[in-house]
Amino acid sequence: MKTIAITKFKEQCLALLDQLDEEGLVVSKHGKPIAKIVPYSRQNAELIGCLKHEIKIHGSLYSTDSQWNANDKS
């Protein structure tokens, strides 16, 4: 896997991202790895949004619809 110093990465970021292979790229700072950049996988990308207008939500996504009292000690 290719490793590059953060200062070089900063200078060449766009070009490096265009050349990114499946293995990815490790960015280092003072010789220590701080980040690994890998390409976004497009596998199964066609699944994103495929159920639009197929699922109906009843009630709130943010509630269990259960009533409770935070002050109740039982």
Residue, then its C-alpha position, 0 to 999 in steps of 0.5 A: m500500500k502506498t504511503i504519503a506524507i500529509t504535506k504532500f497529500k495536501e499539495q496533491c490531494l485532487a490528483l491523488l484521489d483521481q489516481l486512487d486504486e482499490e488498495g487505497l492510500v495511507v497518509s502519514k504525519h511524522g512517519k506515523p499513519i493517521a488516515k487510510i483513504v480508500p475508494y468508495s465502493r459503488q457495489n450495490a449502489e443501485l439499491i440506494g433509493c430502490l424502495k422509494h414510495e414502497i415503504k409507508i411509515h406509521g407514527s413517529l420514527y423517533s418515538t416508541d409511543s410508550q408513556w413513562n415517567a422519569n420521576d417514577k422510582s418503581 
